[in-house]
Amino acid sequence: MSKQSEIKINQFQLALLLDESDRDFFKCSISHNVYCLNCSDVAKKGVDITEVYLTEHNDIRVHGRCKICNGEVRRLFEFGEEDRFNNKAEKLRKSLQAS
């Protein structure tokens, strides 16, 4: 199997990939569980998301800015291990390649 490339996705595409429990986990993590190197602590006021990527392993990597210091932050969500999510991600990849 050839290595898949990482692709940038938008918020709408992310919403299509996440089911309700994944969405709840994602929102909670973005709001309360992203470490900011600049603050040397969790980004307590959350993160402004600037970019979202579907990785080569069908995980989600989020880039953003800490709402306290505006420092760059990143968070990886390992959703690709779940068959249901992985299948949705593969369908999204195929639809993007077809367009």
C-alpha positions as CSV (number, residue, x, y, z in Angstrom):
1,M,0.0,0.0,0.0
2,S,1.4,3.4,-0.9
3,K,1.8,6.1,1.7
4,Q,-1.1,8.6,1.8
5,S,-0.4,12.2,1.8
6,E,-1.5,14.6,4.5
7,I,-4.3,16.9,3.4
8,K,-5.6,20.2,4.7
9,I,-9.3,20.1,5.5
10,N,-11.9,22.7,6.4
11,Q,-14.2,22.9,9.4
12,F,-17.1,21.5,7.3
13,Q,-15.1,18.5,6.2
14,L,-14.0,17.9,9.8
15,A,-17.6,18.0,11.0
16,L,-18.5,15.4,8.4
17,L,-15.8,13.1,9.8
18,L,-16.7,13.4,13.5
19,D,-19.7,11.7,15.0
20,E,-21.4,13.2,18.1
21,S,-19.1,11.6,20.7
22,D,-16.0,12.4,18.6
23,R,-17.2,16.0,18.2
24,D,-17.8,16.4,22.0
25,F,-14.3,15.0,22.7
26,F,-12.8,17.3,20.1
27,K,-14.5,20.4,21.5
28,C,-13.7,19.6,25.1
29,S,-10.0,18.9,24.2
30,I,-9.6,22.1,22.2
31,S,-11.2,24.1,25.0
32,H,-9.4,22.5,28.0
33,N,-6.6,20.2,26.9
34,V,-4.1,21.8,24.6
35,Y,-0.7,22.6,26.0
36,C,0.9,26.0,25.2
37,L,4.7,26.1,25.3
38,N,4.6,29.9,25.6
39,C,2.4,29.8,28.7
40,S,4.0,26.7,30.0
41,D,0.5,25.4,30.8
42,V,-2.7,24.3,29.3
43,A,-4.3,27.0,27.1
44,K,-6.9,27.7,29.8
45,K,-9.1,29.9,27.6
46,G,-9.0,27.5,24.7
47,V,-7.5,27.7,21.2
48,D,-8.5,29.6,18.0
49,I,-8.1,26.9,15.3
50,T,-6.2,28.2,12.2
51,E,-5.7,25.0,10.2
52,V,-6.8,21.3,10.3
53,Y,-5.1,18.4,8.6
54,L,-6.1,14.8,7.9
55,T,-2.7,13.1,8.4
56,E,-1.3,10.2,6.4
57,H,-2.7,7.9,9.2
58,N,-6.2,9.4,9.0
59,D,-5.6,11.2,12.3
60,I,-6.6,14.9,12.8
61,R,-3.9,17.5,13.5
62,V,-5.0,20.9,14.6
63,H,-2.9,24.1,14.4
64,G,-4.1,27.1,16.3
65,R,-3.3,30.0,18.6
66,C,-3.6,30.1,22.4
67,K,-6.4,32.5,23.4
68,I,-4.3,33.8,26.3
69,C,-0.9,34.6,24.7
70,N,-1.6,34.1,21.0
71,G,1.3,31.5,20.9
72,E,1.2,28.7,18.3
73,V,-0.2,25.4,19.5
74,R,-0.9,22.0,17.9
75,R,-2.8,19.0,18.9
76,L,-3.1,15.5,17.4
77,F,-6.3,13.5,17.6
78,E,-5.7,9.8,16.9
79,F,-9.1,9.0,15.4
80,G,-7.6,7.0,12.5
81,E,-7.4,3.9,14.7
82,E,-11.2,3.7,14.7
83,D,-12.5,1.7,11.7
84,R,-15.7,3.9,11.4
85,F,-13.6,7.1,11.3
86,N,-11.0,5.6,9.0
87,N,-13.7,4.6,6.5
88,K,-15.1,8.1,6.5
89,A,-11.6,9.6,6.1
90,E,-11.0,7.3,3.1
91,K,-14.3,8.4,1.5
92,L,-13.3,12.0,2.0
93,R,-9.9,11.5,0.4
94,K,-11.5,9.8,-2.6
95,S,-14.1,12.6,-3.0
96,L,-11.3,15.2,-2.8
97,Q,-9.2,13.4,-5.4
98,A,-12.2,13.2,-7.8
99,S,-12.8,16.9,-7.7
